[in-house]
């Protein structure tokens, strides 16, 4: 059974991409991983399915350190009005380097995650794009006005 000490989700890179860091504990194993995910909304924006992959580093008590690739597939629900989401995911891991007693592990995880950055506040949101476009038009008008003022002075 995997106990996930902390799982952070960072939203806002793009509308559908997230990054996540995990610290997992088992009986004789500790693993830290970083995973990128692609989310696809179903039934509105708060319920999504996702797929992703990443890399992990870990240590097994009797065998030493190991590293490898992580895959993930699951479903996630962002709870309205509070910065948490709940989800269920399946995480197969392939151990490429180091000494792990198995070359792969397969886990299923129920998760509760704290949302650090909301979707709406990202750099690529529509309100941010409108503000940047408005500022660009204002600068352009200022340049054109100063150009015409110089021509009138001649």
NORKAGI-V991657 format. One line per field, one symbol per residue. burial: I if it has 24 or more other ideal C-beta (glycine too) atoms within 12 Angstrom, else O. A space follows every 50 residues. Layout:
burial = ???
This chain:
burial = OIOIOOIIIIIOOOOOIIIIIIOIOOOOIOIIIIIIIOIOOOOOOOOIOI IIIIIIIIOIOOOOOIIIIIIIIIIIIIOOOOOOIIIOIIIIIOIOOOOI OOOOIOIOIOIOIOIOOIIOOOOOOOOOOOOOOOOOOOOOOOOOOOOOOO OOOO
